Structure formats: structure tokens, C-alpha cells
Amino acid sequence: MEEIGHVSQLVFHLGTYQLSVNPKMFIMTWVVMGILILFGFFGGRKLRLVPHFIQTLWEMLIGFIDDLVVSAMDESGRKYVPLFTTLFLFVWVSNIISIVPGLEEPTQFLSTDLGLALMIFIFVQYSALRKRGFIGFFKHHCEPMAIMLPLNVVGELAKVVSHSFRLFGNVLGHAIMLTILSALCKNIGIPILLHLMGLLVGTIQAFVFTMLGVIYLSVAVKTEESHS
């Protein structure tokens, strides 16, 4: 109970700068990436017309993400399917990995969620800038009048905050609840049910996080298309 909210840090000094690293988050992030690399390696081998189990899972997942992206962005959005499939898988595995004893969710740490949200934000802005050009990109943020530029910029930055904190709050809240009830129930009964509930919550949060990324990009692309 006393460990809730306490995060140990490794501190590195680079001249006059101090760099803090959370070793638990760092290790768990690499564990998740290792799982995805293995899953991708074995899922991409010996593809068949009659798919084996792992190939079937891959095809179902890619088909689901493809439908999501195409419904939001039309056929032109298919080139973004690999990005959002990877994003969904990373967030999903990160959310549910705590069902394995001794492992913790990387997404219960704000730095992980903020990093993912920043990645989506930068990619969306880059895509808009690439299609509009600098002048068109600047004019878009000045709509409907130039005085709105600061508010539009704040609105874009607020997406990063809301995107990351939504995932962070839900995953950390479940982790805290599980810790408290495990201590009260001595790891019997209710915590087992909460682990199973965590599979559902983790899946929903991964879907919501990915869907928001698709929507942010879709708005940028569709807005550009409407101006072209």
C-alpha cells in the first residue's frame, strides 16, 4: 500500500543537466516490444491460403483497423493502417500485461502515455504541413480570423494532454484498485475477477486511444481536402 504513487528513479548527470529514468517503465516497455516482435515474427511466417491460428488473429486485427481507418478517412487512409495497427497492439499489450504475475503496465506511467500522444500529435501536424504547405498550414490555424491563432494552438496542444491523461488515468486507476483489493482480500477472489476485468478495460482503452488518433488525423486530412 505504501508503494502506491512511489516511483524509484535512476538519475544520470550529463554535465549541468540531470536525467531521470524510471527503470521499471523502461524495462516493461522493452518487454512489450519484445512480445510484439515475437508475435510479428511468428505471425508472418509460412502464410497460408488456409490461415493458421496466429495468421487468423493477424488478419482479424488488420481487418478491424482497416475498417476503422477507411470509415474515417476513405480509401486514401489505408496507407496509415500499419501505423495504427502497431499503435493499437502496443497500447493493448501494455494495458493487459499485468495479468502475468510480476509484470506491470507501462501505460500506468504518464511518460509512456505522453510519449505516445506526442508521437500522434507530431505525425498529425507533419501530415497537415506536408499537404498544406507552410502558408496553408499557418492560415488554417488562424481560422476563422488571425486573432484566433493562440486559441487554436492551445486547442491543438490540449489534445496531447487529454489523449495521454485519459489512458493514464484509466490504467493507473485500475492498477491502484487492484493493489488495494489484493491487499484486503489476500489475493483471493475479487482480484482474480479484476484481472479478468482488466482485459476488457485494457482492450477498450487501447481502442479508444487508437480511435482518437485516427480521428485527429482524419480531421486534418479531410480539412485539407476540403480546401484543395
Rosetta blueprint (number, residue, H / E / L):
1 M L
2 E L
3 E L
4 I L
5 G L
6 H L
7 V L
8 S L
9 Q L
10 L E
11 V E
12 F E
13 H E
14 L E
15 G L
16 T L
17 Y E
18 Q E
19 L E
20 S E
21 V E
22 N L
23 P H
24 K H
25 M H
26 F H
27 I H
28 M H
29 T H
30 W H
31 V H
32 V H
33 M H
34 G H
35 I H
36 L H
37 I H
38 L H
39 F H
40 G H
41 F H
42 F H
43 G H
44 G L
45 R L
46 K L
47 L L
48 R L
49 L L
50 V L
51 P L
52 H L
53 F H
54 I H
55 Q H
56 T H
57 L H
58 W H
59 E H
60 M H
61 L H
62 I H
63 G H
64 F H
65 I H
66 D H
67 D H
68 L H
69 V H
70 V H
71 S H
72 A H
73 M H
74 D L
75 E H
76 S H
77 G H
78 R H
79 K H
80 Y H
81 V H
82 P H
83 L H
84 F H
85 T H
86 T H
87 L H
88 F H
89 L H
90 F H
91 V H
92 W H
93 V H
94 S H
95 N H
96 I H
97 I H
98 S H
99 I H
100 V L
101 P L
102 G L
103 L L
104 E L
105 E L
106 P H
107 T H
108 Q H
109 F L
110 L H
111 S H
112 T H
113 D H
114 L H
115 G H
116 L H
117 A H
118 L H
119 M H
120 I H
121 F H
122 I H
123 F H
124 V H
125 Q H
126 Y H
127 S H
128 A H
129 L H
130 R H
131 K H
132 R H
133 G H
134 F H
135 I H
136 G H
137 F H
138 F H
139 K H
140 H H
141 H L
142 C L
143 E L
144 P L
145 M L
146 A H
147 I H
148 M H
149 L H
150 P H
151 L H
152 N H
153 V H
154 V H
155 G H
156 E H
157 L H
158 A H
159 K H
160 V H
161 V H
162 S H
163 H H
164 S H
165 F H
166 R H
167 L H
168 F H
169 G H
170 N H
171 V H
172 L H
173 G H
174 H H
175 A H
176 I H
177 M H
178 L H
179 T H
180 I H
181 L H
182 S H
183 A H
184 L H
185 C H
186 K L
187 N L
188 I L
189 G L
190 I H
191 P H
192 I H
193 L H
194 L H
195 H H
196 L H
197 M H
198 G H
199 L H
200 L H
201 V H
202 G H
203 T H
204 I H
205 Q H
206 A H
207 F H
208 V H
209 F H
210 T H
211 M H
212 L H
213 G H
214 V H
215 I H
216 Y H
217 L H
218 S H
219 V H
220 A H
221 V H
222 K H
223 T H
224 E H
225 E H
226 S H
227 H H
228 S L
